[in-house]
Amino acid sequence: MKYYFKEILIFIYALTSSNAYYDRIVDLGLSLKGFLFIVLLLVCLLGIVLTSYIKNRLLRTFYALILFFSSVVYLAYENITANTLSYNAFISLVNARGFASEAFEQFHTQIAISVLVSLLLFIAILLKPINKHVFLHKLSIFAPVFVSFFLATIFFVRGGDGGKGLQSPFIPLAYAGLAAYEASNSIIVRERKDVQIRREEKVIDHDVILIIDESIAPAYLDINSKYGVLTNLDNHYKGISIFNYGFAAAITNCSYEANVSLRYGGTRESYLAIISTMPSIWQYAKKANLHTVYIDAQRTGMRLQNGMTDEELRFIDEFIQFDSVPVISRDLAVASKLIELINNRTHDFVIVNKIGAHFPVHDKYPDQFELYKPTLPRGRYKNISDTGSKEGFSGEPDTWLLYRNSYRNTLLWNVGNFFNEILTKSNLNNAVIIYTSDHGQDLHENEKEGKHTHCTSEPRMDEGMVPLVVIQGSELETLNWNEHLIDNKDKSSHYNIFPTLLSLMAYKFTEVKKIYGNSLNTLTEDELTFNTLFHARLGKKAQWKKINPANIILPPEHRHAQENILTK
């Protein structure tokens, strides 16, 4: 039996992924695609076996380590997210590598399981080969490189697709090869431009604030539907004007891409080029002599997220996080900081990333805000700001009912209470605020099973809908929001925010429009679409999904005395 110990370990390693292989084969059925998948699977398995036959011990150990770490990455991603590692997901992992310690803290169990399974592969390759066939020894030297290159070629031809269900340690290596190819041919190597748009001779004597909430469904807000959650954004505060643009289109249905586009002003026509080469909003703000502040309630330890780099950070005067504040209280901490900034004598440009209502929504509100019942079980996710894992949540219709109630309670606390604080304690004649969310939510009102609320490859339009509201003091003169408010309601998008911010900073509108499009004080003429394939790589094109506000499923009736919690 010792002669086949390698093969037995490899077989056990492959067997741990047998469910994925079986599901993919059943999904493809008796078709050419099904046959090609089986061929790819056999090539991957044969590649592992041949790699384990490499006679040179040093080279064999080298490949064993590479494939071990590659396997850990692949399996850990699948165990954590319950999704196959796609090329776009691989790139997102690379971009989010700064949060490795936080990921380990949240998902150490899933990572540990992945390490243990991958150890089978490592030991199998590391063991000295018994086989004496010279031909196999010679062939095995080229096996890992050949298989990785073979997969990379297939993925390249298919625009990054083709790896679903394979669950092979060669896949991350193939993705790394594609990423290296893209980097060597990418527009990212171009030098970033300085600010070239001219400004009016005008001093900006007020704050300009962009609040980017997290995972907010506009249909669940009272300003957009009859039975929405109380937001306090309904123009009842004396001396404050609120302009609601209704249902707006997000840039895309994922956080990273939406946030980086909002900060760089990407347009539908050339978003990747603009993100890679044009100035950030911070550069424009500095040129307008504003003090720049970035408030990130989602992360701690001064770690960057959503594509922010050290280069971008150079233009930010104040970078604020809340390391010692519990997740449940961080949006309240954001409100306190904004009140301080609005009421001081400096003229600031501020971007906020709120905690909002990302999964898990179980513990993002205090007990006294549990007005919508029944809810998901509480107490398990007390200090987790967001996670991709849906462990413990079945995604069946009855559990979605609990989810939606927990979601509403979270909105009541992190939106309603948040704005109640800001609108009652700050002098908004000193500031104009633009409020939106990074993306929307599919809360499965159609009773379709599934665990995901956003960032899916075939989303419902709900994932790409966001709120869009402008708030300022009634005495503050900025842009004429009323002129096209009726025309632009339910007909605007994220793409209108960047040019609006530049207009508020007194940049010449004709030049702004030429590069970035229309602002909210003009006819937006927006397409009302969001991008479902933001990283359109290797010959693929972006895919746009249309939003039709008339087809939105509004939340059902749910009466209770919200005013007892939030005093108007």
Secondary structure, 3 states (H helix, E strand, C coil): CHHHHHHHHHHHHHHCCHHHHHHHHHHHCCCHHHHHHHHHHHHHHHHHHHHHCCCCHHHHHHHHHHHHHHHHHHHHHHHHHCCCCCHHHHHHHHHCHHHHHHHHHHHHHHHHHHHHHHHHHHHHHHCCCCCCCHHHHHHHHHHHHHHHHHHHHHHHHCCCCCCCCCCCCHHHHHHHHHHHHHHHCCHHHCCCCCCCCCECCCCCCCEEEEEEECCCCHHHECCCCCCCECCCCCCCCCCEEEEEEEEEECCECCHHHHHHHHHHCCCCCCHHHHHHHCCCHHHHHHHCCCEEEEEECCCCCCCCCCCCCHHHHCCCCEEECCCCCCHHHHHHHHHHHHHHHHHCCCCEEEEEECCCCCCCCCCCCCHHHCCCCCCCCCCCCCCCCCCCCCCCCCCCHHHHHHHHHHHHHHHHHHHHHHHHHHHHHCCHHHEEEEEEECCCCCCCCCCCCCCCCCCCCCCCHHHHEEEEEEEEECCCCCCCCCCCHHHHCCCEEHHHHHHHHHHHCCECHHHHHHHHCCCCCCCCCCCCEEECCCCCCCCCCCCEEECCHHHCCCCCCCCCCHHHCCCC
